[in-house]
């Protein structure tokens, strides 16, 4: 993908400015303006370079950000490598297919060269995800920074919503993090990009809940398409229409019973979430605005600020303990 096309994607992305209350010692937009003025540009350049050769990084970074924030908050605990003596979050089942850790490493290396010991790995995840969203045709938005990196990475703490949950079941995970139904439906719109492994929805294609038949809430044409796809490869696009564009087409797809994972289709079957889906399906701009706001809200879950945590020198390991 050419640099001119990347620039065009950034230009046409809807600019959304999310206003949040400024609290002393908390996150704020422009946190690094004085300490590392080029921080956001350095991260953006790394993301642009990677996106040019692999537009699937948007889905990967969205997943990484979500999986990080929903454990101990947005503290980059997902980046820690396991050692022979101690496992980390990376060893947890839901995280075994998380990727783009090397992209975060590249950004960190460049930031350490420009501003040593200044920019947290947690902020790198948040900013890189934001930049990849814009490159995929999603909204451009400001995110507050000032997160610090966590000191714990424990695989036993990784409890994330699965693909087969009902809306009420999934919502419990979100409300535990002070996110509401609208936030959940909005954030699931991230499924507009990316793929799902066939084993996550295989039962919907032939033996839904032990019936020996496909899921009646899935379009038969999609059942046939996915059977063919999964017969040849291990993954399928979550949005069969605009697979690499972060737009509102995901919602139009589920309204047509073309949700690949059961939780996606459940959004149209629940009386509380169905109107939100219909609203986003008919209002692309409204979805973009809400998505930006929901990403900022998610990125503020249980953050470490001030003197809490640390600023890692290497995103994969905790800093050496000072004696």
C-alpha positions as CSV (number, residue, x, y, z in Angstrom):
1,X,0.0,0.0,0.0
2,X,1.5,3.4,-1.0
3,X,2.3,6.2,1.4
4,X,-0.1,8.4,-0.5
5,X,-3.0,6.0,0.1
6,X,-2.1,5.8,3.8
7,X,-2.2,9.6,3.9
8,X,-5.6,9.6,2.1
9,X,-7.0,7.1,4.7
10,X,-5.9,9.4,7.4
11,X,-7.4,12.4,5.7
12,X,-10.8,10.8,5.0
13,X,-11.0,9.3,8.5
14,X,-13.6,11.2,10.5
15,X,-11.9,13.5,13.0
16,X,-13.4,13.0,16.4
17,X,-12.2,15.0,19.4
18,X,-13.2,13.3,22.6
19,X,-13.4,15.6,25.5
20,X,-12.8,14.1,29.0
21,X,-12.5,15.8,32.4
22,X,-9.0,16.8,33.3
23,X,-8.1,15.6,36.8
24,X,-4.8,16.5,38.4
25,X,-2.5,13.5,38.3
26,X,-4.7,11.6,35.9
27,X,-4.6,11.0,32.1
28,X,-4.6,14.0,29.8
29,X,-4.3,14.7,26.1
30,X,-0.8,15.8,25.3
31,X,0.8,14.3,28.4
32,X,4.2,14.0,26.6
33,X,4.2,17.5,25.0
34,X,7.0,18.7,27.2
35,X,8.8,15.5,28.2
36,X,8.8,13.8,24.7
37,X,7.3,16.1,22.1
38,X,7.8,13.6,19.2
39,X,6.3,10.6,21.1
40,X,3.0,10.3,19.3
41,X,4.7,10.9,15.9
42,X,7.3,8.2,16.5
43,X,4.6,5.7,17.3
44,X,2.5,6.8,14.3
45,X,5.4,6.3,11.9
46,X,6.0,2.8,13.2
47,X,2.3,1.9,12.8
48,X,2.1,3.5,9.3
49,X,5.1,1.5,8.1
50,X,3.6,-1.8,9.4
51,X,0.1,-1.1,8.1
52,X,1.5,-0.4,4.6
53,X,2.5,-4.0,4.3
54,X,-0.1,-5.6,6.6
55,X,-3.5,-3.9,7.1
56,X,-4.6,-6.7,9.4
57,X,-2.6,-5.0,12.3
58,X,-5.6,-2.9,13.1
59,X,-7.6,-6.0,14.2
60,X,-4.5,-7.3,16.0
61,X,-3.9,-4.1,18.0
62,X,-7.6,-3.7,18.9
63,X,-7.5,-7.2,20.3
64,X,-4.3,-6.6,22.2
65,X,-5.6,-3.4,23.7
66,X,-8.9,-5.1,24.7
67,X,-7.2,-8.1,26.2
68,X,-4.8,-5.9,28.2
69,X,-7.4,-3.5,29.6
70,X,-9.9,-6.2,30.6
71,X,-7.5,-8.0,33.0
72,X,-5.8,-5.6,35.4
73,X,-6.6,-2.5,33.5
74,X,-4.6,-0.8,30.7
75,X,-1.1,-1.4,32.1
76,X,0.7,-3.4,29.4
77,X,0.7,-6.5,31.5
78,X,-0.1,-8.5,28.3
79,X,3.4,-7.6,26.9
80,X,5.4,-9.3,29.6
81,X,7.2,-12.5,28.4
82,X,7.0,-15.7,30.5
83,X,10.2,-17.0,32.0
84,X,11.2,-20.5,33.0
85,X,10.2,-19.8,36.6
86,X,7.1,-17.7,36.0
87,X,4.3,-17.6,33.4
88,X,2.8,-14.4,32.2
89,X,-0.6,-13.3,30.7
90,X,0.8,-14.4,27.3
91,X,0.4,-18.0,28.4
92,X,-3.3,-17.7,29.0
93,X,-5.4,-19.4,26.4
94,X,-7.2,-16.3,25.1
95,X,-3.9,-14.6,24.5
96,X,-2.0,-17.3,22.6
97,X,-3.1,-15.8,19.3
98,X,-2.5,-12.2,20.3
99,X,0.1,-10.7,18.0
100,X,2.0,-7.6,17.0
101,X,4.2,-7.6,20.1
102,X,7.1,-6.8,17.8
103,X,5.4,-3.6,16.6
104,X,5.2,-2.4,20.2
105,X,8.9,-3.4,20.6
106,X,9.8,-1.3,17.5
107,X,8.0,1.8,18.8
108,X,9.5,1.4,22.3
109,X,13.0,1.1,20.8
110,X,12.6,4.3,18.8
111,X,11.1,6.1,21.8
112,X,13.9,5.0,24.1
113,X,16.4,6.5,21.6
114,X,14.5,9.8,21.6
115,X,13.3,10.1,25.2
116,X,14.8,7.4,27.5
117,X,12.6,6.2,30.3
118,X,9.7,8.5,29.4
119,X,6.9,6.8,27.5
120,X,5.1,3.9,29.0
121,X,4.4,0.6,27.1
122,X,0.7,1.0,28.1
123,X,0.5,4.3,26.3
124,X,2.3,2.8,23.3
125,X,-0.5,0.2,23.0
126,X,-3.2,2.8,23.3
127,X,-1.6,5.2,20.8
128,X,-0.7,2.5,18.3
129,X,-4.2,1.1,18.4
130,X,-5.6,4.6,17.8
131,X,-3.4,5.2,14.8
132,X,-4.2,1.8,13.3
133,X,-7.9,2.6,13.6
134,X,-7.5,5.8,11.6
135,X,-5.5,4.0,8.9
136,X,-8.2,1.4,8.5
137,X,-10.8,4.1,7.7
138,X,-12.0,4.5,11.3
139,X,-12.2,7.7,13.3
140,X,-9.2,9.9,14.1
141,X,-9.4,10.9,17.7
142,X,-7.4,12.3,20.6
143,X,-6.5,9.9,23.5
144,X,-5.4,11.0,26.9
145,X,-2.0,9.6,28.0
146,X,0.0,9.3,31.1
147,X,-0.5,5.6,31.9
148,X,2.2,3.8,33.7
149,X,3.2,0.1,33.3
150,X,2.0,-2.6,35.7
151,X,4.1,-4.8,37.9
152,X,2.1,-8.0,37.7
153,X,1.3,-10.3,34.8
154,X,-0.5,-13.4,35.9
155,X,-2.2,-15.8,33.5
156,X,-4.7,-16.9,36.1
157,X,-6.2,-13.4,36.1
158,X,-7.1,-13.6,32.4
159,X,-10.9,-13.9,32.2
160,X,-12.4,-12.6,29.0
161,X,-15.8,-12.9,27.3
162,X,-16.1,-15.8,25.0
163,X,-17.6,-15.9,21.5
164,X,-20.7,-18.0,22.5
165,X,-22.1,-15.8,25.3
166,X,-25.5,-14.1,25.3
167,X,-25.7,-10.4,25.6
168,X,-26.4,-10.4,29.3
169,X,-23.6,-12.8,29.9
170,X,-21.1,-10.7,27.9
171,X,-22.4,-7.5,29.5
172,X,-21.3,-8.7,32.9
173,X,-17.7,-8.5,31.8
174,X,-18.1,-5.0,30.6
175,X,-20.1,-3.6,33.5
176,X,-17.4,-5.1,35.8
177,X,-15.1,-2.6,34.1
178,X,-17.6,0.3,34.3
179,X,-18.6,0.0,30.7
180,X,-22.3,-0.1,29.7
181,X,-24.3,-1.8,27.0
182,X,-23.8,0.9,24.4
183,X,-20.0,0.7,25.0
184,X,-20.1,-3.1,24.5
185,X,-22.1,-3.0,21.3
186,X,-19.9,-0.2,20.0
187,X,-16.6,-2.0,20.8
188,X,-17.8,-5.2,19.2
189,X,-18.0,-3.1,16.1
190,X,-14.2,-3.6,16.0
191,X,-15.2,-7.0,14.5
192,X,-15.6,-5.0,11.3
193,X,-11.9,-5.9,10.8
194,X,-10.1,-9.1,11.5
195,X,-10.7,-12.8,11.4
196,X,-11.9,-15.5,13.8
197,X,-10.5,-19.0,14.0
198,X,-12.9,-21.5,12.7
199,X,-13.0,-23.5,15.9
200,X,-14.7,-20.5,17.6
201,X,-17.8,-20.9,15.4
202,X,-17.5,-24.4,13.8
203,X,-20.5,-25.7,15.8
204,X,-22.8,-23.0,14.2
205,X,-22.1,-24.5,10.8
206,X,-23.3,-28.1,11.4
207,X,-24.1,-29.0,15.0
208,X,-25.4,-25.9,16.8
209,X,-25.8,-26.8,20.5
210,X,-25.9,-30.5,19.8
211,X,-28.9,-30.3,17.3
212,X,-27.0,-31.8,14.4
213,X,-28.1,-28.7,12.4
214,X,-26.6,-25.3,11.6
215,X,-27.5,-22.3,13.8
216,X,-31.0,-21.2,12.6
217,X,-29.9,-17.6,13.3
218,X,-27.2,-17.7,10.6
219,X,-27.9,-17.0,7.0
220,X,-27.8,-20.4,5.1
221,X,-25.7,-18.8,2.4
222,X,-23.1,-17.7,5.0
223,X,-23.1,-21.2,6.5
224,X,-22.2,-22.6,3.1
225,X,-19.5,-19.9,2.5
226,X,-17.9,-20.6,5.9
227,X,-18.0,-24.3,5.5
228,X,-16.0,-23.9,2.3
229,X,-13.7,-21.4,3.9
230,X,-13.0,-23.5,6.9
231,X,-12.4,-26.5,4.7
232,X,-9.4,-24.7,3.2
233,X,-8.0,-22.5,6.0
234,X,-8.3,-22.0,9.7
235,X,-9.8,-18.5,9.8
236,X,-12.6,-16.5,8.3
237,X,-13.3,-12.8,8.1
238,X,-15.7,-11.5,10.7
239,X,-17.0,-8.9,8.3
240,X,-17.6,-10.6,4.9
241,X,-18.2,-7.3,3.2
242,X,-15.5,-4.7,4.0
243,X,-13.1,-6.9,5.8
244,X,-10.2,-4.5,6.3
245,X,-12.2,-1.3,6.8
246,X,-13.3,-0.2,10.2
247,X,-16.8,1.0,9.4
248,X,-20.5,0.3,10.3
249,X,-20.9,-2.5,7.8
250,X,-20.5,-5.1,10.6
251,X,-23.9,-4.0,11.9
252,X,-25.5,-4.3,8.5
253,X,-24.1,-7.8,8.3
254,X,-25.5,-9.0,11.6
255,X,-28.9,-7.5,10.7
256,X,-28.8,-9.9,7.7
257,X,-28.0,-12.8,10.0
258,X,-24.4,-12.8,8.8
259,X,-22.7,-12.5,12.1
260,X,-19.9,-15.1,12.2
261,X,-19.5,-15.5,15.9
262,X,-22.6,-16.2,18.0
263,X,-22.1,-13.1,20.3
264,X,-22.2,-10.9,17.2
265,X,-25.5,-12.3,16.1
266,X,-26.8,-12.2,19.7
267,X,-26.7,-8.4,19.5
268,X,-29.6,-8.4,17.1
269,X,-31.6,-11.0,19.2
270,X,-31.5,-9.1,22.5
271,X,-34.2,-6.4,22.9
272,X,-31.8,-4.0,24.6
273,X,-29.0,-4.2,22.1
274,X,-30.9,-4.6,18.9
275,X,-31.9,-0.9,18.6
276,X,-28.3,0.1,19.1
277,X,-27.3,-2.2,16.2
278,X,-30.0,-0.8,14.0
279,X,-28.9,2.8,14.8
280,X,-25.3,2.1,14.0
281,X,-26.2,0.3,10.8
282,X,-28.0,3.4,9.5
283,X,-25.6,6.0,10.8
284,X,-22.0,5.5,9.8
285,X,-20.9,8.9,11.3
286,X,-22.7,8.1,14.6
287,X,-20.9,4.8,14.9
288,X,-17.5,6.5,14.2
289,X,-18.1,9.0,17.0
290,X,-19.3,6.4,19.5
291,X,-16.4,4.1,18.6
292,X,-13.9,6.8,19.4
293,X,-15.6,7.7,22.7
294,X,-15.8,4.0,23.7
295,X,-12.1,3.4,22.8
296,X,-11.1,6.3,25.0
297,X,-13.3,5.0,27.8
298,X,-11.9,1.5,27.6
299,X,-8.4,2.9,27.5
300,X,-8.9,4.5,30.8
301,X,-9.9,1.3,32.7
302,X,-8.0,1.0,36.0
303,X,-5.0,2.8,34.8
304,X,-1.9,3.4,36.8
305,X,-0.9,7.1,37.0
306,X,1.4,9.3,39.0
307,X,4.0,7.3,40.9
308,X,2.2,3.9,40.6
309,X,3.8,1.2,38.6
310,X,6.8,2.0,36.4
311,X,7.9,3.1,33.0
312,X,9.5,-0.1,31.5
313,X,12.8,0.1,29.7
314,X,11.8,-3.0,27.7
315,X,8.1,-3.7,27.2
316,X,8.6,-7.5,27.6
317,X,10.2,-7.4,31.0
318,X,9.7,-5.6,34.3
319,X,12.5,-3.2,35.2
320,X,15.2,-4.6,37.5
321,X,14.4,-4.1,41.1
322,X,16.3,-1.3,42.7
323,X,18.4,-2.3,45.7
